[in-house]
């Protein structure tokens, strides 16, 4: 078997010391920090422990509205009427008036920017008739998204003994919001929204004063039972992180912890693009072929998110049996690409023939066979 160690033990600058190790922790009760593109987990703390979502539950309300806009069931210009129930709801508000007809666009901004409980209820009633029926829809969509430990009882996150979620489930919801609705998602980065002459700022602390460069969403939450929580995200160039925190003791702690973790992740991790789709990794010798070598390619793009130590110590090896006998059919699996990263399971990818290689004619095959018998190798 041919083994080729490829030169991807990346060379880092001199400040990376051999005894450096990277770790991350948080004071939050529950936490999840992920790269949504690769699914790689940077930090997890009690990720499947049941917790109260508070206003972070509104992310599911927003998701359902976005989905209905995308499939043209409703539009941003459609208007829903403000019910007495929505108008009377306490907590954070958009200050809607009973009997008003309010556009879906304004209601969305009321929920996203102002965390308006009244706006969330109006959206739920406009879509499903009642908030109770809408909560059934929320739970159905949660199952579709793989949110296995989440139960919604209302559109707002208002305390309910049966309403629970987890940090992992909220990270799944945030990932889908960002990936499926890139245009509508831009609403999450708006700093303020004014309705009925009342201007309110976005409650998401990471959006302000370049606290986290590239921050563009998502939602905070707080109740006495849940503590202070946040689902946040930021993107720099081609790298995005999604952070879920809950169970913190104050707005100040939430602000400091969310900014510290996101900035630390961007500082310590880098996305390494090893190979593009259909890129040649190496070439293998071919026996009795019209071409001496066949390119070995990977079918899919290979991106890895690595911290500084992993970048330095990563090893990439290509393995295949050589020589490969002609004819060779394109897209045939001929070998394996393995990636070894310290303290992580090895990654393995198939290597495919990048092109068709025909068998030599009879006369040429005789000469090649004699060469192989005499010299013991393929030219």
Secondary structure, DSSP 4 states (H G I P E B T S, - for coil): -EEEEES-S----TT--TT-------SSSEEEEEETTTTEEEEEESTTS-B--GGGGHHHHHHHHHHHHHTTSS-TT-EEEPPHHHHH--SS-----TT-EEEHHHHHHHHHTT--HHHHHHHHHHHHSSHHHHHHHHHHHHHHTT-TT-B--SSS----TT-BB-HHHHHHHHHHHHHH-TTGGGGGG--EEEETTEEEE-S-GGGSTTSSTTEEEEEEEEETTTEEEEEEEEEETTEEEEEEEEEES-HHHHHHHHHHHHHHHHHHEEEEEEE-TT-EEEEEEEESBSSSEEEEE-SS-EEEEEEHHHHHH-EEEEEE-SSEESPB-TT-EEEEEEEE-TTSPPEEEEEEE-S-BPBPPHHHHHHHHHHHHHHSS--
